[in-house]
Amino acid sequence: MADIFAPDFRPAPYWWDAAEPAERETALPAEADVAIVGGGYAGLSAALTLRRLGHNAVVLDAERIGWGASSRNGGMVSGGLKVAGGDLDRKFGAEQARAIVGAAAASFPFIEDLIARENIDCDYVRCGRFLPAWTPGHYRALEAKAPKLAEATGMPTAMLPRARQREELGSDYYYGGMTAEATGSLHPGKYARGLADAAARAGATLVGGVRVQTIARHGSGAVIATDKGNVRAGAVLVATNGYSRAPGGAAAMPWLARRLVPVASYIIATEKLDKALIRELFPNHRMIADTKRVLNYFRPSPDGERVLWGGRASFRSGGAAPAEAAPALYKAMTDVFPQIRGVKITHAWTGYVAFTLDGLPHIGEQDGIHFAAGCQGSGVAMASWLGHQSALKIARAANAPFALDVKNFPALPLYDGRPWFLPLVGEYYRLRDRIDRAAA
Ligand SMILES: Cc1cc2nc3c(=O)[nH]c(=O)nc-3n(C[C@H](O)[C@H](O)[C@H](O)COP(=O)(O)OP(=O)(O)OC[C@H]3O[C@@H](n4cnc5c(N)ncnc54)[C@H](O)[C@@H]3O)c2cc1C
């Protein structure tokens, strides 16, 4: 492949150009009502709600606050579509499935309200999403699911046949698709920073550069041992998601790490392109996520000048370097958009998402430690919502049961949080995608 890298290429998130995670506090307090491990959307949202309820909260992150997936993602704000699209009736029965879908869909009005209430400047737009079909069979599956998704989210869905695909996407690559209005877009770096500012303004203490090593019950509270000393807290929330196990193998909450499968996701950003060309590619500025098993997700940048293209470009154990993964993303991008073959990319980056074995996000409490995790790669709204719900639970301020707080959180036997099986599973999914397309 010809050189795809611009001279000013950086293996760092495009979002960090405008909003690199900032240095916050570095001094560790000796005690807090609630200590929160992980300074992403979940931890920050929990801290904000706890402060509003009058509890003092300290957020501890091993890196800078917001450094994890929360400042690296695609910025697609989903209204619970991932959960609602799952096969929940069969797994949980109709009544529980309805409650779960309702709890997930509620993440969307929650984040919209949070952004407005806290006045978070993060380029938020309710733009809707287009899901292009990888095969005619996927189109029919979307068609069957569309009414259910509309009912679950309370917002319209509509089918767009292949002949009209260019109304939503400047490409003939797919077999038509579905639009879903329950989706927004934002600048994830600005949202992470804005949420951190809101939590700090409300009085939360945000400490970066402190890695939690162990959490031990102590009386009715806990002692949190870190590489910078101990913190005593009345309660602890672990919100470490795709980063729950450090590369060396340590985990603040091993029980949680055994229930999460971290998967690397990769994104590239093109150089600035002509705005008219971007409008041709994304006529309605929708967020796009296709129906492949190893999906492509892509969007225009908030300023309408670049294409941001994401996917699971590598399942290699330990992850691939962003620049190594970039050519595969570039090929996928220019297969879909041949109009931009030859453009250069200025950024490539990666981050970890967390999958669960039952396909659901979870909050809960184990051995006296609270946790919030498992957004299946769709956590901008969901992680914010799980953090809020965890805070209500810790403060005993929830006035209704939360359907994503379930006792049963499955673990794989003999799995310790290091997914040795991912390269095999990834290749299997890729093969299934190829077979489906060849048969289309
Ligand atoms: C490339 C990419 C694209 C994505 N695209 C989208 C998208 O378009 N839409 C969407 O909805 N979702 C998307 N996601 C998922 C979304 O970003 C996540 O679900 C969400 O940000 C998770 O937030 P979180 O607060 O749970 O975890 P994170 O933001 O990952 O934060 C976890 C934090 O825990 C810290 N930590 C871990 N262990 C310790 C320890 N022992 N001590 C102290 N700190 C610790 C880490 O340093 C990290 O900062 C994407 C994710 C990635 C990586």
The ligand as an ORCA input file, in Angstrom:
! r2SCAN-3c Opt
* xyz 0 1
  C     -11.564      3.122     19.950
  C     -12.883      3.112     20.698
  C     -14.054      3.520     20.057
  C     -15.264      3.541     20.745
  N     -16.357      4.082     20.140
  C     -17.508      4.240     20.843
  C     -18.598      4.949     20.274
  O     -18.515      5.507     19.190
  N     -19.731      5.028     21.010
  C     -19.859      4.478     22.255
  O     -20.914      4.577     22.875
  N     -18.799      3.863     22.836
  C     -17.633      3.738     22.172
  N     -16.564      3.157     22.767
  C     -16.706      2.644     24.143
  C     -16.655      3.745     25.201
  O     -15.587      4.613     24.946
  C     -16.489      3.083     26.579
  O     -17.539      2.152     26.783
  C     -16.522      4.095     27.726
  O     -15.672      5.184     27.488
  C     -16.127      3.382     29.014
  O     -15.999      4.341     30.032
  P     -15.488      3.863     31.440
  O     -15.531      5.042     32.341
  O     -16.273      2.674     31.893
  O     -13.996      3.342     31.204
  P     -12.671      4.059     30.650
  O     -12.949      5.381     30.045
  O     -11.944      3.061     29.823
  O     -11.853      4.360     31.991
  C     -11.268      3.343     32.775
  C     -10.121      3.985     33.536
  O      -9.713      3.090     34.582
  C      -8.356      3.373     34.831
  N      -7.796      2.259     35.627
  C      -7.746      0.954     35.307
  N      -7.181      0.242     36.317
  C      -6.875      1.130     37.296
  C      -6.276      0.999     38.589
  N      -5.890     -0.193     39.071
  N      -6.112      2.115     39.342
  C      -6.513      3.323     38.867
  N      -7.083      3.494     37.650
  C      -7.276      2.415     36.869
  C      -7.746      3.512     33.448
  O      -6.540      4.234     33.478
  C      -8.857      4.232     32.686
  O      -8.638      5.627     32.580
  C     -15.328      3.091     22.103
  C     -14.158      2.690     22.745
  C     -12.938      2.692     22.060
  C     -11.701      2.267     22.781
*
